[in-house]
Amino acid sequence: MIRIEAMRFSRHPGQPPVLDGIDLHVEAGRITCLLGPNGAGKSTLLDCILGLHAGWLGTAHVDGHDVRRLSRRRMARLVAYVPQSVQTAFAFDVGQMVLMGRAPYLGLTASPRPEDHHAVAAALAATGISHLHRRPFTELSGGERQLVLVARALAQDAPVVILDEPAAALDLGNQGRVLRLIRELSTGGRTVLMTTHVPDHAFALGGDAVLMKQGRIVAAGPAARVCSRDAMSGLYGASLLMLTDRKGEAAAFIPTLADSTATEEDDTECKNRAARKSLDFRAGSDLGDGSGRGT
């Protein structure tokens, strides 16, 4: 569904590339998580796919279409985008913000149709923010604004959804809601490409993980295989513990808080202590129905 080959991008001539030889294939109907430290090039890669950056080398195709040849309207019918944040100088209410997701299907002077209003209502309900329908977007918290942007993408009803750190500003409850929605998008046949700093999300969503560092892809494949403790520690340059449930089906990574002077012996002892621990995650924490009930 998304195919990138030999993509290279520099912000200014003569500067080191931000993206350096990116080859990426996102399969239709799959969830692919881009993981990597700050400055790895994750958001820049999304911007190049979306046409927000010009001057990159290589090729990029979405559903077989060369993104350089797509009009804005055609691209918007193919790809819905959820940015990290958005600023607006106008006091649009939440319903109006979500309705903007229907713009690719309307003429410049056309009024929204009943089906457009229905899509907005369904998106608001799915994200749990129907009660905010008439609230000015500018008065919302950061987390509430992020949910509005996710709702706008749902209303857009495109076959590909690209999200840039969609859960970054959300509390744990809303993170679970958004991740469930992302998984439902994939179950419904949509293709999802998202960035995140949280490897746990890749595990929970059960999709693929692509590890990026210094503008390059260093590993890619099923999250359960790619996101090992050693791989994550190397990717983020930190000593991490990997906590898993008893079935080995869910995982969480936490820093050991060891200082930069910690010895290899200290790190080995941390590993040994972690291995002796058994963390029994409740089943409700794996993006289930949200009730928190165990099984």
Secondary structure, DSSP 8 states (H G I E B T S, - for coil): -EEEEEEEE-SSTTS--SEEEEEEEE-TT-EEEEE--TTSSHHHHHHHHHTSS---EEEEEETTEEGGG--HHHHHHHEEEE-S----SS--BHHHHHHGGGGGGS-TT----HHHHHHHHHHHHHTT-GGGTTSBGGGS-HHHHHHHHHHHHHHHT-SEEEEESTTTT--HHHHHHHHHHHHHHHHTT-EEEEEES-HHHHHHHT-EEEEEETTEEEEEEEHHHH--HHHHHHHHTS-EEEEE-TTS--EEEEE----TT--HHHHHHHHHHHHH------GGGTTSSSS----
